[in-house]
Amino acid sequence: MFVLIVVLMSISLIGIIAVQLYWINNAVESKKEQFKNDVQKSLGRVAERINAKEDQQIELQIQDFLKTSSVADNARIKNYLFQQIDTTNNRKITFGTTVLEENFEIPLDFLDDEKIIFTRVTSKKDFSEINFVNSADNLLNAADEKRFSFTGRMKSLEDGQISQIKKDYKWLNPINQRVSNRELNATIKEELQKKDINLDFKYGVYGSDGLATKLKSGYYTINKTNSYPYPLFYDYKEKPEYILFVTFPTKNDHILSGISGILLLSLLFIFIIIIAFSSSLYQLIKQKKISEIKTDFINNMTHEFKTPIATINLALDSIINPKIISDNDKVLRYINMIRDENKRMHKQVENVLRISKLEKNQLDISKETIDIHDIIDDAMNHVSLLIQNKQGVIKTNFEAIVSEISGNEFHLTNVFVNILENAIKYTEGAPIIEVFTQSTNKFFIVKIKDKGIGMSKNVQKNVFDKFYREQKGNVHDVKGHGLGLAYVKEIVEKHHGTVFVESEKGIGSIFTVKLPLI
């Protein structure tokens, strides 16, 4: 059930985060597309304005030239006459036209030998209509006559000529003379502002062949992934001749600013979901671990108290036996046994209470100046019988020059006793223990090395936790509740020191205690 809950919560969390990220990505892409469309529309308006202004300037130049030029370079007059007789309605229609063709040579300012020929066509048109009236005797001629006369310009032909002149003018003029950097920059800025795009931009105009022109802002180079292109001028075949590229260095900031509110809100919710999930998972694991520790602690307590209680019961049963109660020596031996087992159980209870008091800061730790070498010697004396029983040995190598610290003699003695007892308990065969000391400018360092069974990396991480003991199934071959090293850590930290372990499975362990010097 625990694994199932974790899996379902993980799938839900991943799904929620994926959906949030999907919508955020969609919002960003939509904003990018909108920005791109606005820029393209703005550049389209820029191209229209630049081309329209150029066309207008060319037309004004042509008109001014025609007004100031009184004589054409060459001129031709052509007369056209056309008559039509309508016998049905008894009328004759006469069309007459006089066409004047004048060729004007328009010189180009920037090229001495080049010029554009402009043909102006004007005409005078005559139109007459004669109606015939029939009588009984004869046919009267010219009974009714209508005549019209007017002059005009052949607009369609002239417009075609002006259009051709515009093309010639544009083709012959270099682009930097057709539009200036200042004009182009101002036009781009105006059109972008109409779309609420108030960003710094850089631009450059490139030919269809990819070559750069003089129209650019600073040292501009094309960045096709971040630039927005748009045709600025077209050639004779109506294909893009020059292309305007615009780049926005702060484009991403502008895009994100539009959705910053919803983006931050989404990220906040994602963060809250992750924190909530992590906290829930942590609490689940913690509760599971506490449950396992509680079960393990109860099992250990049962094992630890089972033997003393059984021994006391056997001793009491023996004492009340009529054959033994009269034997004072045997009664005294059984009473001593009961007392020893009672002390053993009392010691176990004291260990549990001591840890509880440490957690609640109820344990009084008075400090005084002590010699740590003396503390270590005292601890070794406490475990000397255990070492002798297992035919082991403790080797010392005291190299510390300074050994005085501010600490509590009783608790520090218990610290080293616990570490030494662990070294004895977790060694198969005769234990060989080495104790090293050294001092630095600030710390007194004690290293207790054994050649025991060692610990795995996972055990090393948890060895200082309360009630923790390496799992060996139902085998209870080592006594204890897993409180000794937790007590060691608490006491060392109360003395503003640190303790850690280095170990390798099957080789042994090294416990290092660092305590600050006076």
Kinemage of the C-alpha trace (Angstrom):
@kinemage 1
@onewidth
@group {chain A} dominant
@subgroup {mainchain}
@vectorlist {calphas} color= white
{ca met a 1} P 0.000 0.000 0.000
{ca phe a 2} L 2.850 2.383 0.836
{ca val a 3} L 4.517 1.790 -2.541
{ca leu a 4} L 1.168 2.131 -4.344
{ca ile a 5} L 0.441 5.466 -2.639
{ca val a 6} L 3.903 6.812 -3.523
{ca val a 7} L 3.560 5.682 -7.157
{ca leu a 8} L 0.082 7.227 -7.554
{ca met a 9} L 1.165 10.490 -5.931
{ca ser a 10} L 4.258 10.620 -8.151
{ca ile a 11} L 2.223 10.020 -11.320
{ca ser a 12} L -0.274 12.709 -10.287
{ca leu a 13} L 2.476 15.202 -9.506
{ca ile a 14} L 4.274 14.563 -12.796
{ca gly a 15} L 0.978 14.875 -14.685
{ca ile a 16} L 0.036 18.171 -13.012
{ca ile a 17} L 3.485 19.651 -13.601
{ca ala a 18} L 3.450 18.446 -17.239
{ca val a 19} L 0.042 20.082 -17.856
{ca gln a 20} L 1.201 23.328 -16.233
{ca leu a 21} L 4.387 23.383 -18.300
{ca tyr a 22} L 2.372 22.581 -21.456
{ca trp a 23} L 0.074 25.579 -20.910
{ca ile a 24} L 2.979 27.823 -20.036
{ca asn a 25} L 4.768 26.776 -23.226
{ca asn a 26} L 1.573 27.348 -25.242
{ca ala a 27} L 1.170 30.815 -23.753
{ca val a 28} L 4.788 31.704 -24.566
{ca glu a 29} L 4.504 30.376 -28.140
{ca ser a 30} L 1.222 32.244 -28.663
{ca lys a 31} L 2.830 35.449 -27.423
{ca lys a 32} L 5.794 34.890 -29.750
{ca glu a 33} L 3.460 34.362 -32.720
{ca gln a 34} L 1.490 37.501 -31.864
{ca phe a 35} L 4.709 39.480 -31.556
{ca lys a 36} L 5.894 38.121 -34.912
{ca asn a 37} L 2.599 39.086 -36.612
{ca asp a 38} L 2.719 42.593 -35.128
{ca val a 39} L 6.310 43.047 -36.304
{ca gln a 40} L 5.503 41.746 -39.803
{ca lys a 41} L 2.532 44.124 -40.095
{ca ser a 42} L 4.675 47.018 -38.901
{ca leu a 43} L 7.453 46.208 -41.394
{ca gly a 44} L 4.820 45.920 -44.137
{ca arg a 45} L 3.644 49.436 -43.335
{ca val a 46} L 7.267 50.618 -43.298
{ca ala a 47} L 7.838 49.225 -46.812
{ca glu a 48} L 4.581 50.804 -48.048
{ca arg a 49} L 5.471 54.195 -46.632
{ca ile a 50} L 9.022 54.144 -47.997
{ca asn a 51} L 7.868 53.096 -51.480
{ca ala a 52} L 4.944 55.548 -51.522
{ca lys a 53} L 7.153 58.427 -50.494
{ca glu a 54} L 9.706 57.523 -53.163
{ca asp a 55} L 7.020 57.342 -55.868
{ca gln a 56} L 5.643 60.694 -54.803
{ca gln a 57} L 9.076 62.325 -54.936
{ca ile a 58} L 9.727 60.933 -58.431
{ca glu a 59} L 6.368 62.193 -59.738
{ca leu a 60} L 6.989 65.649 -58.302
{ca gln a 61} L 10.403 65.778 -59.959
{ca ile a 62} L 8.898 64.787 -63.319
{ca gln a 63} L 6.076 67.324 -63.084
{ca asp a 64} L 8.468 70.095 -62.056
{ca phe a 65} L 10.732 69.247 -64.978
{ca leu a 66} L 7.880 69.272 -67.468
{ca lys a 67} L 6.683 72.637 -66.199
{ca thr a 68} L 10.099 74.225 -66.450
{ca ser a 69} L 10.991 72.652 -69.834
{ca ser a 70} L 9.392 74.817 -72.555
{ca val a 71} L 10.737 72.923 -75.557
{ca ala a 72} L 10.875 69.220 -76.029
{ca asp a 73} L 13.954 67.587 -77.515
{ca asn a 74} L 11.850 66.366 -80.429
{ca ala a 75} L 8.127 66.449 -81.289
{ca arg a 76} L 5.798 64.942 -83.900
{ca ile a 77} L 2.267 65.907 -84.967
{ca lys a 78} L -0.053 63.228 -86.302
{ca asn a 79} L -3.537 63.830 -87.831
{ca tyr a 80} L -6.174 61.155 -87.833
{ca leu a 81} L -9.532 61.416 -89.726
{ca phe a 82} L -12.332 58.902 -89.734
{ca gln a 83} L -15.827 59.162 -91.302
{ca gln a 84} L -18.856 56.979 -91.004
{ca ile a 85} L -22.188 57.193 -92.962
{ca asp a 86} L -25.251 55.833 -91.276
{ca thr a 87} L -27.858 55.255 -94.050
{ca thr a 88} L -30.410 53.906 -91.641
{ca asn a 89} L -30.640 57.123 -89.680
{ca asn a 90} L -29.609 59.360 -92.597
{ca arg a 91} L -26.519 60.853 -90.962
{ca lys a 92} L -22.770 61.212 -91.479
{ca ile a 93} L -20.336 61.202 -88.556
{ca thr a 94} L -16.779 62.590 -88.828
{ca phe a 95} L -14.042 61.895 -86.240
{ca gly a 96} L -10.871 63.979 -86.345
{ca thr a 97} L -7.887 63.775 -84.029
{ca thr a 98} L -4.591 65.647 -83.854
{ca val a 99} L -1.973 63.962 -81.689
{ca leu a 100} L 1.185 65.740 -80.478
{ca glu a 101} L 4.024 63.501 -79.220
{ca glu a 102} L 6.817 65.319 -77.302
{ca asn a 103} L 9.946 63.576 -76.034
{ca phe a 104} L 11.710 65.068 -72.987
{ca glu a 105} L 15.155 63.931 -71.948
{ca ile a 106} L 15.455 64.005 -68.126
{ca pro a 107} L 19.116 63.995 -67.002
{ca leu a 108} L 20.176 62.120 -63.864
{ca asp a 109} L 22.043 64.183 -61.276
{ca phe a 110} L 24.441 61.469 -60.162
{ca leu a 111} L 25.429 60.194 -63.651
{ca asp a 112} L 26.682 62.608 -66.301
{ca asp a 113} L 25.964 60.491 -69.387
{ca glu a 114} L 22.719 58.863 -68.264
{ca lys a 115} L 19.229 60.195 -68.826
{ca ile a 116} L 15.611 59.070 -68.919
{ca ile a 117} L 13.392 59.812 -71.959
{ca phe a 118} L 9.845 60.813 -71.061
{ca thr a 119} L 7.162 60.948 -73.808
{ca arg a 120} L 4.208 63.298 -73.317
{ca val a 121} L 1.193 62.816 -75.571
{ca thr a 122} L -1.498 65.493 -75.999
{ca ser a 123} L -4.369 65.509 -78.469
{ca lys a 124} L -7.107 67.613 -79.986
{ca lys a 125} L -10.278 65.782 -80.920
{ca asp a 126} L -13.044 66.917 -83.349
{ca phe a 127} L -16.432 65.314 -83.610
{ca ser a 128} L -19.243 66.290 -86.049
{ca glu a 129} L -22.634 64.835 -86.907
{ca ile a 130} L -24.847 65.793 -89.950
{ca asn a 131} L -28.540 64.740 -90.124
{ca phe a 132} L -30.370 64.451 -93.519
{ca val a 133} L -34.126 65.363 -93.964
{ca asn a 134} L -36.148 63.823 -96.852
{ca ser a 135} L -38.830 65.939 -98.773
{ca ala a 136} L -41.189 65.169 -101.562
{ca asp a 137} L -39.125 67.035 -104.166
{ca asn a 138} L -35.485 66.809 -103.211
{ca leu a 139} L -32.868 65.951 -100.533
{ca leu a 140} L -31.779 68.899 -98.476
{ca asn a 141} L -28.074 68.696 -97.481
{ca ala a 142} L -26.810 70.052 -94.218
{ca ala a 143} L -30.280 70.411 -92.783
{ca asp a 144} L -28.999 69.854 -89.255
{ca glu a 145} L -25.368 69.798 -88.096
{ca lys a 146} L -23.757 69.298 -84.681
{ca arg a 147} L -20.071 69.842 -84.069
{ca phe a 148} L -17.852 69.346 -80.959
{ca ser a 149} L -14.204 70.142 -80.432
{ca phe a 150} L -12.012 69.537 -77.329
{ca thr a 151} L -8.386 68.941 -76.386
{ca gly a 152} L -6.995 66.545 -73.715
{ca arg a 153} L -4.141 64.348 -72.550
{ca met a 154} L -3.996 60.606 -73.120
{ca lys a 155} L -3.725 59.690 -69.422
{ca ser a 156} L -3.289 55.963 -69.883
{ca leu a 157} L -0.268 56.376 -72.112
{ca glu a 158} L 1.263 59.076 -69.913
{ca asp a 159} L 0.740 57.005 -66.739
{ca gly a 160} L 2.512 54.087 -68.374
{ca gln a 161} L 5.432 56.369 -69.214
{ca ile a 162} L 5.617 57.682 -65.620
{ca ser a 163} L 5.520 54.127 -64.270
{ca gln a 164} L 8.425 53.171 -66.539
{ca ile a 165} L 10.380 56.262 -65.466
{ca lys a 166} L 9.898 55.277 -61.835
{ca lys a 167} L 11.307 51.818 -62.529
{ca asp a 168} L 14.283 53.265 -64.425
{ca tyr a 169} L 14.929 55.823 -61.698
{ca lys a 170} L 14.856 53.200 -58.950
{ca trp a 171} L 17.061 50.818 -60.870
{ca leu a 172} L 19.696 53.445 -61.618
{ca asn a 173} L 19.765 55.001 -58.112
{ca pro a 174} L 21.730 53.223 -55.317
{ca ile a 175} L 19.561 52.293 -52.334
{ca asn a 176} L 21.320 54.621 -49.903
{ca gln a 177} L 20.219 57.563 -52.122
{ca arg a 178} L 16.656 56.293 -52.328
{ca val a 179} L 16.192 56.188 -48.539
{ca ser a 180} L 18.344 57.390 -45.634
{ca asn a 181} L 19.237 55.585 -42.429
{ca arg a 182} L 17.560 58.287 -40.388
{ca glu a 183} L 14.315 58.090 -42.337
{ca leu a 184} L 14.244 54.292 -42.238
{ca asn a 185} L 14.981 54.170 -38.502
{ca ala a 186} L 12.293 56.768 -37.716
{ca thr a 187} L 9.695 54.997 -39.872
{ca ile a 188} L 10.379 51.602 -38.258
{ca lys a 189} L 10.127 53.151 -34.792
{ca glu a 190} L 6.824 54.900 -35.575
{ca glu a 191} L 5.178 51.774 -36.993
{ca leu a 192} L 6.343 49.585 -34.112
{ca gln a 193} L 4.991 52.060 -31.568
{ca lys a 194} L 1.576 51.840 -33.247
{ca lys a 195} L 1.594 48.140 -32.285
{ca asp a 196} L 2.730 48.973 -28.723
{ca ile a 197} L 6.221 47.584 -29.378
{ca asn a 198} L 8.476 50.042 -27.566
{ca leu a 199} L 11.680 48.031 -27.767
{ca asp a 200} L 15.217 48.793 -28.822
{ca phe a 201} L 15.872 47.302 -32.229
{ca lys a 202} L 18.637 46.877 -34.770
{ca tyr a 203} L 18.112 46.688 -38.515
{ca gly a 204} L 19.977 46.019 -41.711
{ca val a 205} L 19.038 46.013 -45.402
{ca tyr a 206} L 20.493 43.239 -47.559
{ca gly a 207} L 20.272 42.577 -51.272
{ca ser a 208} L 18.596 39.481 -52.672
{ca asp a 209} L 22.112 38.129 -53.203
{ca gly a 210} L 22.754 38.347 -49.441
{ca leu a 211} L 25.193 41.263 -49.642
{ca ala a 212} L 24.896 43.996 -47.014
{ca thr a 213} L 24.073 47.610 -47.923
{ca lys a 214} L 24.905 50.861 -46.161
{ca leu a 215} L 21.435 50.903 -44.611
{ca lys a 216} L 21.971 49.418 -41.158
{ca ser a 217} L 22.164 50.365 -37.504
{ca gly a 218} L 25.725 50.118 -36.230
{ca tyr a 219} L 27.563 46.844 -36.805
{ca tyr a 220} L 24.535 44.787 -37.743
{ca thr a 221} L 24.832 41.173 -38.860
{ca ile a 222} L 21.983 38.845 -39.827
{ca asn a 223} L 20.808 36.403 -37.175
{ca lys a 224} L 18.239 34.346 -39.050
{ca thr a 225} L 16.856 32.694 -35.903
{ca asn a 226} L 16.080 36.004 -34.166
{ca ser a 227} L 15.626 38.402 -37.107
{ca tyr a 228} L 12.388 39.381 -38.805
{ca pro a 229} L 12.775 39.842 -42.602
{ca tyr a 230} L 10.490 41.803 -44.922
{ca pro a 231} L 10.949 42.855 -48.604
{ca leu a 232} L 11.680 46.576 -48.844
{ca phe a 233} L 12.072 47.133 -52.640
{ca tyr a 234} L 11.190 44.989 -55.662
{ca asp a 235} L 12.950 44.647 -59.044
{ca tyr a 236} L 11.512 44.687 -62.622
{ca lys a 237} L 10.127 41.184 -62.233
{ca glu a 238} L 8.357 42.110 -58.996
{ca lys a 239} L 10.753 39.946 -57.003
{ca pro a 240} L 12.317 41.185 -53.734
{ca glu a 241} L 15.434 43.166 -54.582
{ca tyr a 242} L 16.265 44.402 -51.065
{ca ile a 243} L 15.164 42.809 -47.791
{ca leu a 244} L 14.883 44.599 -44.459
{ca phe a 245} L 15.964 42.565 -41.376
{ca val a 246} L 15.004 43.755 -37.883
{ca thr a 247} L 16.280 42.234 -34.619
{ca phe a 248} L 15.082 42.902 -31.063
{ca pro a 249} L 17.779 42.224 -28.401
{ca thr a 250} L 15.208 42.334 -25.552
{ca lys a 251} L 12.450 40.453 -27.385
{ca asn a 252} L 12.241 37.628 -24.830
{ca asp a 253} L 11.849 40.060 -21.942
{ca his a 254} L 9.013 41.799 -23.800
{ca ile a 255} L 7.263 38.503 -24.556
{ca leu a 256} L 7.591 37.209 -20.997
{ca ser a 257} L 6.486 40.536 -19.503
{ca gly a 258} L 3.099 40.099 -21.137
{ca ile a 259} L 2.498 36.788 -19.388
{ca ser a 260} L 4.692 37.306 -16.330
{ca gly a 261} L 1.715 37.349 -13.974
{ca ile a 262} L 0.202 34.034 -15.053
{ca leu a 263} L 3.690 32.551 -15.484
{ca leu a 264} L 4.751 33.408 -11.927
{ca leu a 265} L 1.407 32.163 -10.607
{ca ser a 266} L 1.822 28.847 -12.423
{ca leu a 267} L 5.399 28.446 -11.195
{ca leu a 268} L 4.264 29.269 -7.665
{ca phe a 269} L 1.583 26.581 -7.804
{ca ile a 270} L 4.077 24.077 -9.218
{ca phe a 271} L 6.479 24.916 -6.397
{ca ile a 272} L 3.718 24.523 -3.785
{ca ile a 273} L 2.697 21.169 -5.286
{ca ile a 274} L 6.305 19.923 -5.216
{ca ile a 275} L 6.785 21.102 -1.613
{ca ala a 276} L 3.487 19.527 -0.543
{ca phe a 277} L 4.345 16.261 -2.278
{ca ser a 278} L 7.871 16.189 -0.853
{ca ser a 279} L 6.590 16.930 2.637
{ca ser a 280} L 3.911 14.246 2.386
{ca leu a 281} L 6.413 11.719 1.087
{ca tyr a 282} L 8.904 12.675 3.785
{ca gln a 283} L 6.247 12.280 6.487
{ca leu a 284} L 5.189 8.922 5.084
{ca ile a 285} L 8.773 7.655 5.052
{ca lys a 286} L 9.418 9.127 8.492
{ca gln a 287} L 6.300 7.495 9.965
{ca lys a 288} L 7.211 4.213 8.311
{ca lys a 289} L 10.727 4.458 9.736
{ca ile a 290} L 9.405 5.350 13.197
{ca ser a 291} L 7.074 2.373 13.035
{ca glu a 292} L 9.964 0.093 12.105
{ca ile a 293} L 12.173 1.601 14.826
{ca lys a 294} L 9.399 1.189 17.405
{ca thr a 295} L 8.925 -2.451 16.432
{ca asp a 296} L 12.676 -3.042 16.480
{ca phe a 297} L 13.022 -1.266 19.836
{ca ile a 298} L 10.262 -3.373 21.390
{ca asn a 299} L 11.925 -6.523 20.072
{ca asn a 300} L 15.296 -5.441 21.447
{ca met a 301} L 13.824 -4.501 24.816
{ca thr a 302} L 12.111 -7.882 24.935
{ca his a 303} L 15.410 -9.670 24.238
{ca glu a 304} L 17.368 -7.504 26.664
{ca phe a 305} L 14.891 -7.934 29.542
{ca lys a 306} L 13.968 -11.521 28.820
{ca thr a 307} L 17.244 -13.005 30.043
{ca pro a 308} L 17.486 -10.969 33.325
{ca ile a 309} L 13.846 -11.667 34.148
{ca ala a 310} L 14.273 -15.393 33.456
{ca thr a 311} L 17.421 -15.442 35.573
{ca ile a 312} L 15.694 -13.643 38.463
{ca asn a 313} L 12.718 -16.042 38.271
{ca leu a 314} L 15.013 -19.066 38.339
{ca ala a 315} L 16.963 -17.624 41.275
{ca leu a 316} L 13.773 -16.922 43.212
{ca asp a 317} L 12.448 -20.418 42.496
{ca ser a 318} L 15.723 -21.852 43.727
{ca ile a 319} L 15.741 -19.783 46.915
{ca ile a 320} L 12.251 -20.894 47.942
{ca asn a 321} L 13.301 -24.537 47.459
{ca pro a 322} L 13.436 -26.100 50.971
{ca lys a 323} L 16.755 -27.806 50.169
{ca ile a 324} L 18.438 -24.515 49.174
{ca ile a 325} L 16.865 -22.002 51.553
{ca ser a 326} L 18.725 -23.590 54.417
{ca asp a 327} L 22.042 -23.273 52.542
{ca asn a 328} L 23.182 -19.699 53.246
{ca asp a 329} L 25.990 -19.755 50.665
{ca lys a 330} L 23.659 -20.733 47.825
{ca val a 331} L 21.018 -18.229 48.938
{ca leu a 332} L 23.638 -15.469 49.002
{ca arg a 333} L 24.859 -16.445 45.526
{ca tyr a 334} L 21.312 -16.324 44.146
{ca ile a 335} L 20.660 -12.985 45.825
{ca asn a 336} L 23.826 -11.541 44.214
{ca met a 337} L 22.661 -12.891 40.869
{ca ile a 338} L 19.269 -11.201 41.306
{ca arg a 339} L 21.001 -7.925 42.230
{ca asp a 340} L 23.327 -8.058 39.201
{ca glu a 341} L 20.450 -8.736 36.796
{ca asn a 342} L 18.427 -5.963 38.396
{ca lys a 343} L 21.337 -3.550 37.905
{ca arg a 344} L 21.564 -4.633 34.296
{ca met a 345} L 17.894 -3.846 33.665
{ca his a 346} L 18.234 -0.581 35.560
{ca lys a 347} L 21.159 0.397 33.327
{ca gln a 348} L 19.088 -0.245 30.196
{ca val a 349} L 16.247 1.915 31.500
{ca glu a 350} L 18.735 4.647 32.407
{ca asn a 351} L 20.052 4.666 28.834
{ca val a 352} L 16.553 5.248 27.457
{ca leu a 353} L 15.790 7.975 30.012
{ca arg a 354} L 19.162 9.632 29.388
{ca ile a 355} L 18.475 9.998 25.658
{ca ser a 356} L 14.987 11.352 26.386
{ca lys a 357} L 16.404 13.953 28.759
{ca leu a 358} L 19.048 14.967 26.233
{ca glu a 359} L 16.384 15.609 23.584
{ca lys a 360} L 14.398 17.767 26.001
{ca asn a 361} L 17.542 19.574 27.240
{ca gln a 362} L 16.757 18.322 30.739
{ca leu a 363} L 20.149 16.658 31.272
{ca asp a 364} L 22.496 18.818 33.324
{ca ile a 365} L 25.949 18.930 31.727
{ca ser a 366} L 28.259 20.975 33.936
{ca lys a 367} L 31.667 21.651 32.407
{ca glu a 368} L 35.093 22.024 33.915
{ca thr a 369} L 38.686 21.860 32.752
{ca ile a 370} L 39.649 18.228 32.272
{ca asp a 371} L 42.496 16.273 30.691
{ca ile a 372} L 41.047 14.217 27.889
{ca his a 373} L 43.882 11.677 28.101
{ca asp a 374} L 42.759 10.852 31.638
{ca ile a 375} L 39.172 10.451 30.414
{ca ile a 376} L 40.290 7.973 27.736
{ca asp a 377} L 42.364 6.004 30.274
{ca asp a 378} L 39.356 5.811 32.590
{ca ala a 379} L 37.151 4.564 29.724
{ca met a 380} L 39.671 1.871 28.835
{ca asn a 381} L 39.665 0.684 32.474
{ca his a 382} L 35.867 0.325 32.323
{ca val a 383} L 36.110 -2.096 29.372
{ca ser a 384} L 39.276 -3.881 30.464
{ca leu a 385} L 37.378 -6.917 31.774
{ca leu a 386} L 35.451 -7.226 28.481
{ca ile a 387} L 38.745 -7.095 26.562
{ca gln a 388} L 40.308 -9.744 28.801
{ca asn a 389} L 37.288 -12.057 28.469
{ca lys a 390} L 37.632 -11.984 24.675
{ca gln a 391} L 41.445 -12.148 24.887
{ca gly a 392} L 41.787 -8.831 23.066
{ca val a 393} L 44.090 -5.840 23.397
{ca ile a 394} L 43.868 -2.017 23.307
{ca lys a 395} L 46.892 -0.171 21.844
{ca thr a 396} L 47.358 3.531 22.536
{ca asn a 397} L 49.259 6.159 20.588
{ca phe a 398} L 48.835 9.517 22.366
{ca glu a 399} L 50.491 12.197 20.218
{ca ala a 400} L 48.369 15.182 21.284
{ca ile a 401} L 50.528 17.967 22.736
{ca val a 402} L 47.616 19.829 24.296
{ca ser a 403} L 44.921 17.714 25.964
{ca glu a 404} L 42.948 20.076 28.222
{ca ile a 405} L 39.361 20.823 27.254
{ca ser a 406} L 36.255 22.204 28.900
{ca gly a 407} L 33.848 19.309 29.394
{ca asn a 408} L 31.908 16.969 31.632
{ca glu a 409} L 34.006 14.101 32.944
{ca phe a 410} L 31.142 11.662 33.528
{ca his a 411} L 29.468 12.038 30.123
{ca leu a 412} L 32.708 12.130 28.107
{ca thr a 413} L 33.825 8.944 29.856
{ca asn a 414} L 30.548 7.327 28.789
{ca val a 415} L 31.167 8.535 25.210
{ca phe a 416} L 34.469 6.662 24.916
{ca val a 417} L 33.138 3.646 26.848
{ca asn a 418} L 30.288 3.316 24.348
{ca ile a 419} L 32.635 3.526 21.340
{ca leu a 420} L 35.038 0.974 22.873
{ca glu a 421} L 32.172 -1.389 23.803
{ca asn a 422} L 30.910 -1.243 20.217
{ca ala a 423} L 34.408 -2.077 18.950
{ca ile a 424} L 34.451 -5.109 21.240
{ca lys a 425} L 30.887 -6.266 20.505
{ca tyr a 426} L 31.206 -6.006 16.706
{ca thr a 427} L 34.507 -7.888 16.456
{ca glu a 428} L 34.529 -11.578 15.731
{ca gly a 429} L 37.265 -13.238 17.744
{ca ala a 430} L 39.862 -11.380 19.785
{ca pro a 431} L 39.359 -7.595 19.383
{ca ile a 432} L 42.387 -5.469 18.491
{ca ile a 433} L 41.641 -1.804 19.175
{ca glu a 434} L 43.939 1.171 18.555
{ca val a 435} L 43.428 4.604 20.134
{ca phe a 436} L 45.163 7.619 18.535
{ca thr a 437} L 45.170 11.200 19.789
{ca gln a 438} L 46.489 14.385 18.208
{ca ser a 439} L 45.932 18.105 18.606
{ca thr a 440} L 45.680 21.070 16.265
{ca asn a 441} L 45.471 24.783 17.005
{ca lys a 442} L 41.772 24.512 17.806
{ca phe a 443} L 40.806 20.848 18.269
{ca phe a 444} L 41.677 17.727 20.201
{ca ile a 445} L 41.181 14.692 17.938
{ca val a 446} L 40.615 11.103 19.098
{ca lys a 447} L 40.521 8.173 16.663
{ca ile a 448} L 39.400 4.725 17.828
{ca lys a 449} L 40.165 2.051 15.252
{ca asp a 450} L 38.987 -1.568 15.324
{ca lys a 451} L 39.288 -4.593 13.052
{ca gly a 452} L 35.696 -5.691 13.413
{ca ile a 453} L 32.977 -6.608 10.930
{ca gly a 454} L 32.737 -3.054 9.567
{ca met a 455} L 29.695 -1.242 8.161
{ca ser a 456} L 28.162 -0.596 4.779
{ca lys a 457} L 27.693 2.958 3.464
{ca asn a 458} L 23.980 2.862 4.273
{ca val a 459} L 24.645 1.800 7.892
{ca gln a 460} L 27.228 4.594 8.292
{ca lys a 461} L 24.582 7.171 7.372
{ca asn a 462} L 22.203 5.997 10.108
{ca val a 463} L 24.528 4.633 12.785
{ca phe a 464} L 24.097 7.731 15.005
{ca asp a 465} L 20.279 7.652 14.857
{ca lys a 466} L 18.323 6.600 17.920
{ca phe a 467} L 17.320 2.931 18.123
{ca tyr a 468} L 19.091 2.169 14.858
{ca arg a 469} L 20.737 -1.228 14.592
{ca glu a 470} L 21.878 -3.027 11.451
{ca gln a 471} L 19.142 -5.350 10.270
{ca lys a 472} L 20.014 -9.047 10.504
{ca gly a 473} L 16.519 -10.498 10.255
{ca asn a 474} L 15.462 -12.231 13.464
{ca val a 475} L 19.022 -12.962 14.557
{ca his a 476} L 19.757 -11.215 17.861
{ca asp a 477} L 23.426 -11.965 18.318
{ca val a 478} L 24.452 -8.503 19.621
{ca lys a 479} L 22.933 -6.920 22.725
{ca gly a 480} L 21.704 -3.319 22.918
{ca his a 481} L 18.926 -0.934 21.933
{ca gly a 482} L 20.760 1.201 19.380
{ca leu a 483} L 21.041 4.096 21.860
{ca gly a 484} L 24.787 4.111 22.544
{ca leu a 485} L 26.005 5.991 19.463
{ca ala a 486} L 22.981 8.325 19.531
{ca tyr a 487} L 24.055 9.232 23.087
{ca val a 488} L 27.656 9.695 21.865
{ca lys a 489} L 26.563 12.138 19.168
{ca glu a 490} L 24.350 14.147 21.548
{ca ile a 491} L 27.097 14.501 24.186
{ca val a 492} L 29.792 15.433 21.651
{ca glu a 493} L 27.542 18.071 20.082
{ca lys a 494} L 26.738 19.438 23.546
{ca his a 495} L 30.509 19.971 23.871
{ca his a 496} L 30.508 21.797 20.472
{ca gly a 497} L 32.404 18.957 18.826
{ca thr a 498} L 31.778 16.517 15.986
{ca val a 499} L 31.869 12.761 15.620
{ca phe a 500} L 31.904 10.666 12.439
{ca val a 501} L 32.773 7.165 11.296
{ca glu a 502} L 34.774 5.676 8.447
{ca ser a 503} L 34.244 2.014 7.789
{ca glu a 504} L 34.532 -0.778 5.264
{ca lys a 505} L 32.625 -4.015 5.388
{ca gly a 506} L 34.804 -6.886 6.666
{ca ile a 507} L 37.823 -4.653 7.405
{ca gly a 508} L 36.859 -2.503 10.385
{ca ser a 509} L 35.807 0.962 11.507
{ca ile a 510} L 37.410 4.205 12.653
{ca phe a 511} L 35.418 6.531 14.939
{ca thr a 512} L 36.771 10.091 15.054
{ca val a 513} L 35.829 12.544 17.814
{ca lys a 514} L 36.817 16.223 17.498
{ca leu a 515} L 36.501 18.409 20.614
{ca pro a 516} L 37.434 22.105 20.846
{ca leu a 517} L 40.438 22.969 23.003
{ca ile a 518} L 40.315 25.649 25.677
